[in-house]
Amino acid sequence: MTTALERGEKKQVPRRLAPVRSDKSSESRTAAWARSWATAGAAAWAGIAVLARMGIARVGAIELLFLFAPLVIVPLGMELGRMMGSGGRLAEIARRLQPAGAAFAVAAMGMGPGRKAGLLALGWLVVCLLVAGTGAET
């Protein structure tokens, strides 16, 4: 008994499971973009952690754990989602606004509680809503 591979037959891949074809240069640029922002975010997060440990920044452990998400995890997660094929217009907008939203989150965390900090945190909320809309879009 021979298998389809041994007989030289091509295996049919269902259309929904077929890999998404895209421009390789655009894909590598986007992957480099995600890596560079995640690296910059990790450097910023480490700097904030050092400043907090030295007592210069008034940031506790919970705040540091929160800031790790917008600065490091979300850029990598957005890239993973793009590679898995769940991209669209909202995903592209969210990807472009993510660094600014992360900066707003850091600035809001550095301020004391109040209206100004809440308004700054809205920048990160916009990015979160766009990512959520990406899931609803597909």
Backbone as JSON Lines, residues from 0, in Angstrom:
{"i":0,"aa":"M","n":[0.85,-1.17,0.0],"ca":[0.0,0.0,0.0],"c":[0.9,1.23,0.0]}
{"i":1,"aa":"T","n":[0.67,2.17,-0.92],"ca":[1.49,3.38,-1.02],"c":[0.68,4.57,-0.56]}
{"i":2,"aa":"T","n":[1.4,5.54,-0.07],"ca":[0.74,6.77,0.38],"c":[0.65,7.75,-0.78]}
{"i":3,"aa":"A","n":[-0.15,8.79,-0.58],"ca":[-0.3,9.82,-1.61],"c":[1.03,10.5,-1.89]}
{"i":4,"aa":"L","n":[1.85,10.66,-0.86],"ca":[3.15,11.3,-1.02],"c":[4.07,10.43,-1.89]}
{"i":5,"aa":"E","n":[4.02,9.14,-1.67],"ca":[4.86,8.23,-2.45],"c":[4.41,8.18,-3.9]}
{"i":6,"aa":"R","n":[3.1,8.32,-4.14],"ca":[2.59,8.31,-5.52],"c":[2.82,9.64,-6.22]}
{"i":7,"aa":"G","n":[3.27,10.64,-5.49],"ca":[3.54,11.94,-6.1],"c":[2.32,12.84,-6.18]}
{"i":8,"aa":"E","n":[1.27,12.5,-5.49],"ca":[0.07,13.32,-5.51],"c":[0.25,14.53,-4.61]}
{"i":9,"aa":"K","n":[-0.34,15.62,-5.03],"ca":[-0.29,16.83,-4.21],"c":[-1.46,16.81,-3.24]}
{"i":10,"aa":"K","n":[-1.16,17.18,-2.04],"ca":[-2.18,17.22,-1.0],"c":[-3.0,18.49,-1.15]}
{"i":11,"aa":"Q","n":[-4.31,18.35,-1.1],"ca":[-5.19,19.51,-1.19],"c":[-5.33,20.14,0.19]}
{"i":12,"aa":"V","n":[-5.03,21.42,0.29],"ca":[-5.17,22.15,1.54],"c":[-6.46,22.96,1.47]}
{"i":13,"aa":"P","n":[-7.34,22.79,2.45],"ca":[-8.56,23.59,2.44],"c":[-8.24,25.08,2.37]}
{"i":14,"aa":"R","n":[-9.06,25.82,1.68],"ca":[-8.81,27.24,1.46],"c":[-8.65,28.02,2.77]}
{"i":15,"aa":"R","n":[-9.44,27.72,3.75],"ca":[-9.36,28.47,5.0],"c":[-8.1,28.15,5.79]}
{"i":16,"aa":"L","n":[-7.46,27.04,5.53],"ca":[-6.24,26.68,6.23],"c":[-4.98,27.01,5.44]}
{"i":17,"aa":"A","n":[-5.15,27.45,4.2],"ca":[-3.99,27.76,3.38],"c":[-3.27,28.96,3.94]}
{"i":18,"aa":"P","n":[-1.92,28.96,3.89],"ca":[-1.18,30.1,4.41],"c":[-1.47,31.36,3.62]}
{"i":19,"aa":"V","n":[-1.48,32.47,4.33],"ca":[-1.74,33.76,3.7],"c":[-0.48,34.22,2.98]}
{"i":20,"aa":"R","n":[-0.63,34.49,1.7],"ca":[0.5,34.98,0.91],"c":[0.58,36.49,1.03]}
{"i":21,"aa":"S","n":[1.76,36.99,1.24],"ca":[1.92,38.44,1.33],"c":[3.29,38.82,0.78]}
{"i":22,"aa":"D","n":[3.47,40.1,0.63],"ca":[4.74,40.62,0.14],"c":[5.8,40.39,1.2]}
{"i":23,"aa":"K","n":[6.88,39.69,0.84],"ca":[7.92,39.34,1.82],"c":[8.64,40.57,2.37]}
{"i":24,"aa":"S","n":[8.88,41.57,1.53],"ca":[9.59,42.76,2.03],"c":[8.71,43.53,3.02]}
{"i":25,"aa":"S","n":[7.42,43.6,2.72],"ca":[6.5,44.26,3.64],"c":[6.4,43.49,4.95]}
{"i":26,"aa":"E","n":[6.38,42.15,4.84],"ca":[6.3,41.31,6.03],"c":[7.54,41.45,6.9]}
{"i":27,"aa":"S","n":[8.71,41.48,6.29],"ca":[9.93,41.62,7.09],"c":[10.04,43.01,7.7]}
{"i":28,"aa":"R","n":[9.55,44.02,6.98],"ca":[9.55,45.38,7.54],"c":[8.64,45.45,8.75]}
{"i":29,"aa":"T","n":[7.47,44.83,8.65],"ca":[6.53,44.85,9.75],"c":[7.06,44.08,10.94]}
{"i":30,"aa":"A","n":[7.7,42.94,10.69],"ca":[8.28,42.15,11.79],"c":[9.41,42.94,12.45]}
{"i":31,"aa":"A","n":[10.22,43.62,11.65],"ca":[11.3,44.44,12.22],"c":[10.72,45.6,13.03]}
{"i":32,"aa":"W","n":[9.61,46.14,12.56],"ca":[8.96,47.24,13.27],"c":[8.52,46.75,14.65]}
{"i":33,"aa":"A","n":[7.9,45.58,14.71],"ca":[7.42,45.04,15.99],"c":[8.59,44.75,16.92]}
{"i":34,"aa":"R","n":[9.65,44.15,16.38],"ca":[10.82,43.84,17.21],"c":[11.46,45.11,17.74]}
{"i":35,"aa":"S","n":[11.56,46.14,16.9],"ca":[12.22,47.37,17.35],"c":[11.4,48.07,18.43]}
{"i":36,"aa":"W","n":[10.06,48.11,18.28],"ca":[9.25,48.75,19.31],"c":[9.23,47.94,20.6]}
{"i":37,"aa":"A","n":[9.25,46.62,20.47],"ca":[9.29,45.79,21.68],"c":[10.63,45.97,22.39]}
{"i":38,"aa":"T","n":[11.71,46.08,21.63],"ca":[13.03,46.31,22.23],"c":[13.1,47.68,22.89]}
{"i":39,"aa":"A","n":[12.59,48.69,22.21],"ca":[12.57,50.03,22.79],"c":[11.69,50.06,24.04]}
{"i":40,"aa":"G","n":[10.57,49.36,23.98],"ca":[9.69,49.28,25.14],"c":[10.35,48.58,26.32]}
{"i":41,"aa":"A","n":[11.1,47.51,26.02],"ca":[11.81,46.79,27.08],"c":[12.87,47.68,27.72]}
{"i":42,"aa":"A","n":[13.55,48.46,26.89],"ca":[14.57,49.38,27.42],"c":[13.91,50.45,28.29]}
{"i":43,"aa":"A","n":[12.79,50.99,27.82],"ca":[12.07,52.0,28.61],"c":[11.57,51.39,29.92]}
{"i":44,"aa":"W","n":[11.04,50.17,29.85],"ca":[10.53,49.51,31.05],"c":[11.67,49.26,32.04]}
{"i":45,"aa":"A","n":[12.8,48.81,31.54],"ca":[13.95,48.58,32.43],"c":[14.41,49.89,33.07]}
{"i":46,"aa":"G","n":[14.41,50.96,32.29],"ca":[14.78,52.26,32.83],"c":[13.84,52.72,33.92]}
{"i":47,"aa":"I","n":[12.54,52.51,33.7],"ca":[11.56,52.88,34.72],"c":[11.75,52.03,35.97]}
{"i":48,"aa":"A","n":[12.04,50.74,35.78],"ca":[12.26,49.85,36.92],"c":[13.48,50.28,37.73]}
{"i":49,"aa":"V","n":[14.54,50.68,37.04],"ca":[15.75,51.15,37.75],"c":[15.45,52.43,38.5]}
{"i":50,"aa":"L","n":[14.74,53.37,37.85],"ca":[14.39,54.62,38.52],"c":[13.48,54.37,39.72]}
{"i":51,"aa":"A","n":[12.58,53.4,39.61],"ca":[11.71,53.07,40.74],"c":[12.52,52.46,41.88]}
{"i":52,"aa":"R","n":[13.46,51.61,41.54],"ca":[14.3,50.97,42.58],"c":[15.17,52.0,43.29]}
{"i":53,"aa":"M","n":[15.63,53.03,42.55],"ca":[16.45,54.08,43.14],"c":[15.61,55.07,43.93]}
{"i":54,"aa":"G","n":[14.29,54.99,43.8],"ca":[13.41,55.9,44.53],"c":[13.14,57.19,43.79]}
{"i":55,"aa":"I","n":[13.6,57.29,42.55],"ca":[13.38,58.51,41.77],"c":[11.96,58.54,41.19]}
{"i":56,"aa":"A","n":[11.53,57.43,40.64],"ca":[10.18,57.33,40.09],"c":[9.26,56.71,41.14]}
{"i":57,"aa":"R","n":[8.08,57.29,41.29],"ca":[7.11,56.77,42.26],"c":[6.25,55.7,41.59]}
{"i":58,"aa":"V","n":[6.86,54.56,41.32],"ca":[6.17,53.47,40.64],"c":[6.38,52.21,41.47]}
{"i":59,"aa":"G","n":[5.28,51.53,41.77],"ca":[5.36,50.29,42.54],"c":[5.43,49.07,41.64]}
{"i":60,"aa":"A","n":[5.46,47.91,42.27],"ca":[5.57,46.65,41.53],"c":[4.36,46.41,40.64]}
{"i":61,"aa":"I","n":[3.17,46.74,41.11],"ca":[1.96,46.52,40.31],"c":[1.98,47.41,39.08]}
{"i":62,"aa":"E","n":[2.39,48.65,39.25],"ca":[2.46,49.57,38.11],"c":[3.5,49.1,37.1]}
{"i":63,"aa":"L","n":[4.63,48.59,37.59],"ca":[5.65,48.06,36.68],"c":[5.13,46.86,35.89]}
{"i":64,"aa":"L","n":[4.39,45.98,36.57],"ca":[3.82,44.84,35.87],"c":[2.81,45.3,34.82]}
{"i":65,"aa":"F","n":[2.02,46.3,35.14],"ca":[1.07,46.82,34.16],"c":[1.8,47.4,32.96]}
{"i":66,"aa":"L","n":[2.83,48.2,33.2],"ca":[3.54,48.87,32.11],"c":[4.29,47.89,31.2]}
{"i":67,"aa":"F","n":[4.56,46.69,31.69],"ca":[5.24,45.7,30.85],"c":[4.37,45.32,29.65]}
{"i":68,"aa":"A","n":[3.05,45.34,29.84],"ca":[2.14,44.98,28.74],"c":[2.18,45.97,27.59]}
{"i":69,"aa":"P","n":[1.9,47.26,27.79],"ca":[1.9,48.16,26.63],"c":[3.29,48.37,26.03]}
{"i":70,"aa":"L","n":[4.31,48.22,26.85],"ca":[5.66,48.49,26.34],"c":[6.29,47.29,25.64]}
{"i":71,"aa":"V","n":[5.99,46.07,26.05],"ca":[6.69,44.9,25.5],"c":[5.72,43.86,24.93]}
{"i":72,"aa":"I","n":[4.76,43.42,25.72],"ca":[3.94,42.29,25.32],"c":[2.99,42.63,24.17]}
{"i":73,"aa":"V","n":[2.35,43.77,24.21],"ca":[1.37,44.11,23.18],"c":[2.0,44.26,21.8]}
{"i":74,"aa":"P","n":[3.16,44.93,21.63],"ca":[3.73,44.97,20.28],"c":[4.03,43.58,19.73]}
{"i":75,"aa":"L","n":[4.52,42.68,20.58],"ca":[4.8,41.32,20.13],"c":[3.52,40.55,19.85]}
{"i":76,"aa":"G","n":[2.52,40.74,20.68],"ca":[1.24,40.08,20.46],"c":[0.55,40.57,19.2]}
{"i":77,"aa":"M","n":[0.65,41.85,18.91],"ca":[0.06,42.38,17.69],"c":[0.75,41.81,16.46]}
{"i":78,"aa":"E","n":[2.05,41.64,16.53],"ca":[2.79,41.04,15.42],"c":[2.41,39.58,15.26]}
{"i":79,"aa":"L","n":[2.25,38.86,16.36],"ca":[1.82,37.47,16.29],"c":[0.44,37.36,15.66]}
{"i":80,"aa":"G","n":[-0.46,38.24,16.04],"ca":[-1.79,38.25,15.44],"c":[-1.73,38.55,13.95]}
{"i":81,"aa":"R","n":[-0.87,39.46,13.55],"ca":[-0.73,39.77,12.13],"c":[-0.19,38.58,11.37]}
{"i":82,"aa":"M","n":[0.77,37.86,11.96],"ca":[1.34,36.69,11.29],"c":[0.32,35.56,11.17]}
{"i":83,"aa":"M","n":[-0.6,35.48,12.12],"ca":[-1.62,34.44,12.08],"c":[-2.76,34.79,11.13]}
{"i":84,"aa":"G","n":[-2.7,35.97,10.56],"ca":[-3.68,36.34,9.55],"c":[-4.87,37.12,10.05]}
{"i":85,"aa":"S","n":[-4.86,37.55,11.29],"ca":[-5.99,38.34,11.78],"c":[-5.65,39.81,11.71]}
{"i":86,"aa":"G","n":[-5.5,40.29,10.51],"ca":[-5.18,41.7,10.31],"c":[-6.24,42.35,9.46]}
{"i":87,"aa":"G","n":[-6.27,43.62,9.5],"ca":[-7.23,44.38,8.72],"c":[-6.93,45.86,8.89]}
{"i":88,"aa":"R","n":[-7.88,46.65,8.5],"ca":[-7.7,48.1,8.6],"c":[-7.53,48.55,10.04]}
{"i":89,"aa":"L","n":[-8.37,48.04,10.94],"ca":[-8.27,48.43,12.36],"c":[-6.97,47.94,12.99]}
{"i":90,"aa":"A","n":[-6.53,46.76,12.6],"ca":[-5.27,46.23,13.14],"c":[-4.09,47.1,12.71]}
{"i":91,"aa":"E","n":[-4.11,47.57,11.48],"ca":[-3.03,48.43,11.01],"c":[-3.03,49.77,11.75]}
{"i":92,"aa":"I","n":[-4.21,50.32,11.97],"ca":[-4.3,51.59,12.71],"c":[-3.82,51.38,14.15]}
{"i":93,"aa":"A","n":[-4.24,50.28,14.77],"ca":[-3.81,49.98,16.14],"c":[-2.31,49.8,16.21]}
{"i":94,"aa":"R","n":[-1.74,49.12,15.21],"ca":[-0.3,48.88,15.19],"c":[0.47,50.2,15.1]}
{"i":95,"aa":"R","n":[-0.04,51.12,14.32],"ca":[0.65,52.4,14.17],"c":[0.49,53.31,15.4]}
{"i":96,"aa":"L","n":[-0.64,53.2,16.08],"ca":[-0.89,54.04,17.25],"c":[-0.36,53.44,18.54]}
{"i":97,"aa":"Q","n":[0.04,52.18,18.53],"ca":[0.47,51.5,19.75],"c":[1.61,52.19,20.48]}
{"i":98,"aa":"P","n":[2.69,52.64,19.79],"ca":[3.75,53.33,20.54],"c":[3.28,54.59,21.24]}
{"i":99,"aa":"A","n":[2.43,55.37,20.58],"ca":[1.91,56.59,21.21],"c":[1.01,56.23,22.4]}
{"i":100,"aa":"G","n":[0.18,55.21,22.23],"ca":[-0.67,54.77,23.33],"c":[0.14,54.29,24.52]}
{"i":101,"aa":"A","n":[1.23,53.57,24.25],"ca":[2.11,53.1,25.34],"c":[2.76,54.3,26.04]}
{"i":102,"aa":"A","n":[3.17,55.3,25.27],"ca":[3.77,56.49,25.87],"c":[2.75,57.22,26.75]}
{"i":103,"aa":"F","n":[1.5,57.28,26.3],"ca":[0.45,57.89,27.11],"c":[0.23,57.1,28.4]}
{"i":104,"aa":"A","n":[0.28,55.78,28.3],"ca":[0.1,54.95,29.5],"c":[1.23,55.18,30.51]}
{"i":105,"aa":"V","n":[2.46,55.29,30.01],"ca":[3.6,55.55,30.9],"c":[3.46,56.93,31.54]}
{"i":106,"aa":"A","n":[3.09,57.92,30.74],"ca":[2.93,59.28,31.28],"c":[1.81,59.32,32.32]}
{"i":107,"aa":"A","n":[0.7,58.62,32.04],"ca":[-0.41,58.6,33.0],"c":[-0.01,57.91,34.29]}
{"i":108,"aa":"M","n":[0.81,56.86,34.18],"ca":[1.24,56.14,35.37],"c":[2.21,56.99,36.21]}
{"i":109,"aa":"G","n":[2.94,57.86,35.55],"ca":[3.89,58.72,36.26],"c":[3.23,59.86,37.01]}
{"i":110,"aa":"M","n":[2.02,60.19,36.63],"ca":[1.3,61.27,37.3],"c":[0.52,60.71,38.48]}
{"i":111,"aa":"G","n":[0.13,61.59,39.35],"ca":[-0.74,61.19,40.45],"c":[-2.15,60.98,39.94]}
{"i":112,"aa":"P","n":[-3.0,60.34,40.73],"ca":[-4.38,60.14,40.3],"c":[-5.07,61.48,40.06]}
{"i":113,"aa":"G","n":[-5.88,61.52,39.04],"ca":[-6.6,62.76,38.75],"c":[-7.09,62.8,37.32]}
{"i":114,"aa":"R","n":[-7.67,63.94,36.97],"ca":[-8.26,64.12,35.65],"c":[-7.21,64.07,34.54]}
{"i":115,"aa":"K","n":[-6.06,64.7,34.75],"ca":[-5.03,64.71,33.71],"c":[-4.5,63.3,33.43]}
{"i":116,"aa":"A","n":[-4.29,62.53,34.48],"ca":[-3.82,61.16,34.29],"c":[-4.89,60.33,33.58]}
{"i":117,"aa":"G","n":[-6.13,60.55,33.91],"ca":[-7.22,59.84,33.25],"c":[-7.31,60.18,31.77]}
{"i":118,"aa":"L","n":[-7.12,61.45,31.44],"ca":[-7.15,61.85,30.03],"c":[-5.97,61.24,29.26]}
{"i":119,"aa":"L","n":[-4.81,61.19,29.9],"ca":[-3.66,60.55,29.24],"c":[-3.9,59.05,29.04]}
{"i":120,"aa":"A","n":[-4.54,58.43,30.0],"ca":[-4.8,56.98,29.89],"c":[-5.77,56.67,28.76]}
{"i":121,"aa":"L","n":[-6.54,57.66,28.34],"ca":[-7.45,57.44,27.2],"c":[-6.69,57.09,25.93]}
{"i":122,"aa":"G","n":[-5.44,57.54,25.8],"ca":[-4.63,57.17,24.64],"c":[-4.43,55.67,24.55]}
{"i":123,"aa":"W","n":[-4.16,55.04,25.68],"ca":[-3.99,53.59,25.7],"c":[-5.34,52.89,25.49]}
{"i":124,"aa":"L","n":[-6.41,53.49,26.01],"ca":[-7.74,52.93,25.83],"c":[-8.11,52.88,24.34]}
{"i":125,"aa":"V","n":[-7.75,53.9,23.6],"ca":[-8.04,53.93,22.16],"c":[-7.35,52.76,21.47]}
{"i":126,"aa":"V","n":[-6.09,52.51,21.8],"ca":[-5.37,51.38,21.2],"c":[-6.05,50.07,21.57]}
{"i":127,"aa":"C","n":[-6.44,49.91,22.81],"ca":[-7.13,48.69,23.25],"c":[-8.44,48.49,22.52]}
{"i":128,"aa":"L","n":[-9.21,49.56,22.32],"ca":[-10.47,49.46,21.6],"c":[-10.26,49.11,20.14]}
{"i":129,"aa":"L","n":[-9.2,49.63,19.53],"ca":[-8.9,49.28,18.14],"c":[-8.52,47.81,18.02]}
{"i":130,"aa":"V","n":[-7.74,47.31,18.96],"ca":[-7.38,45.88,18.93],"c":[-8.63,45.03,19.14]}
{"i":131,"aa":"A","n":[-9.51,45.44,20.05],"ca":[-10.76,44.7,20.25],"c":[-11.62,44.75,18.99]}
{"i":132,"aa":"G","n":[-11.64,45.89,18.33],"ca":[-12.38,46.01,17.07],"c":[-11.82,45.12,15.98]}
{"i":133,"aa":"T","n":[-10.53,44.87,16.03],"ca":[-9.91,43.96,15.07],"c":[-10.51,42.56,15.21]}
{"i":134,"aa":"G","n":[-10.71,42.13,16.44],"ca":[-11.33,40.83,16.66],"c":[-12.77,40.79,16.2]}
{"i":135,"aa":"A","n":[-13.48,41.88,16.35],"ca":[-14.87,41.93,15.92],"c":[-14.97,42.07,14.41]}
{"i":136,"aa":"E","n":[-13.93,42.61,13.78],"ca":[-13.91,42.86,12.34],"c":[-13.82,41.55,11.56]}
{"i":137,"aa":"T","n":[-13.14,40.56,12.13],"ca":[-12.93,39.31,11.39],"c":[-14.05,38.34,11.51]}
